[in-house]
Amino acid sequence: MVLVERKVKGGKLVRVDVRFEDERIAGIRITGDFFVHPEDALLCIEQKIIGLHINSIEDGVKEAFSSANAEIVGFSALDISEMIAEAYMQQSAGNGSSRPST
């Protein structure tokens, strides 16, 4: 798994831990300093992201967020898309973790 941590707009810390197989997301865990209601919506979002091809991350993550029907405070679909892309680039470069961006 590749870990990316970032302080997103508004100063919230978000962590995305992603595993890739054959240019697809095989596993993902989103954690950090944010609010999601209902609480199980985050799990639904993560499940919908699994299986996305690296070339369809932005659209796929947007769809996962919109279909979750959740109130999310602290990060956006674009934040998560960018962090997944960063994780993929790190894996491709052979680096399995990231330092927090400020």
VOZABA-494497 format. One line per 2 residues: number of its first residue (from 0); their letters; for each residue x, y, z of C-alpha. Coordinates in nm, 2 decimals. Layout:
BEGIN
NUM> A> X Y Z; ...
END
This chain:
BEGIN
0> MV> 0.00 0.00 0.00; 0.11 0.35 -0.07
2> LV> 0.04 0.62 0.18; -0.02 0.99 0.09
4> ER> -0.09 1.25 0.35; -0.19 1.60 0.27
6> KV> -0.33 1.91 0.44; -0.61 2.00 0.21
8> KG> -0.79 2.34 0.16; -0.92 2.45 0.50
10> GK> -0.63 2.29 0.68; -0.77 1.94 0.73
12> LV> -0.53 1.65 0.73; -0.63 1.36 0.50
14> RV> -0.45 1.03 0.45; -0.51 0.80 0.16
16> DV> -0.36 0.45 0.17; -0.39 0.28 -0.17
18> RF> -0.30 -0.05 -0.32; -0.27 -0.09 -0.69
20> ED> -0.28 -0.40 -0.91; -0.25 -0.39 -1.29
22> ER> -0.32 -0.02 -1.30; -0.64 -0.06 -1.10
24> IA> -0.71 0.03 -0.74; -0.72 -0.29 -0.54
26> GI> -0.77 -0.14 -0.20; -0.81 0.20 -0.04
28> RI> -0.85 0.35 0.31; -0.93 0.72 0.36
30> TG> -0.86 0.86 0.71; -0.79 1.19 0.87
32> DF> -0.93 1.50 1.03; -1.27 1.53 0.86
34> FV> -1.64 1.47 0.90; -1.86 1.23 0.70
36> HP> -2.23 1.17 0.77; -2.37 0.91 0.77
38> ED> -2.05 0.75 0.90; -2.08 0.44 0.68
40> AL> -2.08 0.65 0.37; -1.70 0.66 0.37
42> LC> -1.69 0.28 0.35; -1.93 0.30 0.06
44> IE> -1.71 0.55 -0.12; -1.40 0.34 -0.06
46> QK> -1.58 0.03 -0.20; -1.69 0.22 -0.51
48> II> -1.34 0.34 -0.57; -1.19 -0.01 -0.56
50> GL> -1.16 -0.15 -0.91; -1.12 0.19 -1.08
52> HI> -0.85 0.21 -1.36; -0.58 0.46 -1.31
54> NS> -0.70 0.65 -1.62; -1.06 0.69 -1.48
56> IE> -0.98 0.80 -1.13; -1.12 1.16 -1.14
58> DG> -1.45 1.06 -1.29; -1.48 0.74 -1.09
60> VK> -1.41 0.92 -0.76; -1.66 1.20 -0.84
62> EA> -1.93 0.93 -0.91; -1.85 0.75 -0.59
64> FS> -1.89 1.07 -0.39; -2.22 1.17 -0.56
66> SA> -2.37 0.83 -0.53; -2.29 0.81 -0.15
68> NA> -2.54 1.08 -0.07; -2.33 1.20 0.22
70> EI> -2.23 1.52 0.39; -1.86 1.55 0.37
72> VG> -1.67 1.83 0.55; -1.29 1.86 0.52
74> FS> -1.21 1.72 0.18; -1.34 1.69 -0.18
76> AL> -1.36 1.43 -0.45; -1.08 1.62 -0.63
78> DI> -0.86 1.60 -0.32; -0.89 1.23 -0.31
80> SE> -0.84 1.19 -0.69; -0.52 1.39 -0.67
82> MI> -0.40 1.19 -0.38; -0.47 0.86 -0.55
84> AE> -0.28 0.98 -0.86; 0.01 1.09 -0.64
86> AY> 0.01 0.75 -0.47; 0.02 0.58 -0.82
88> MQ> 0.31 0.80 -0.92; 0.50 0.71 -0.60
90> QS> 0.44 0.34 -0.66; 0.56 0.37 -1.02
92> AG> 0.87 0.55 -0.89; 0.93 0.27 -0.63
94> NG> 0.85 0.49 -0.33; 0.59 0.34 -0.09
96> SS> 0.51 0.64 0.13; 0.48 1.01 0.13
98> RP> 0.56 1.29 0.37; 0.27 1.53 0.46
100> ST> 0.24 1.83 0.23; 0.18 2.16 0.40
END
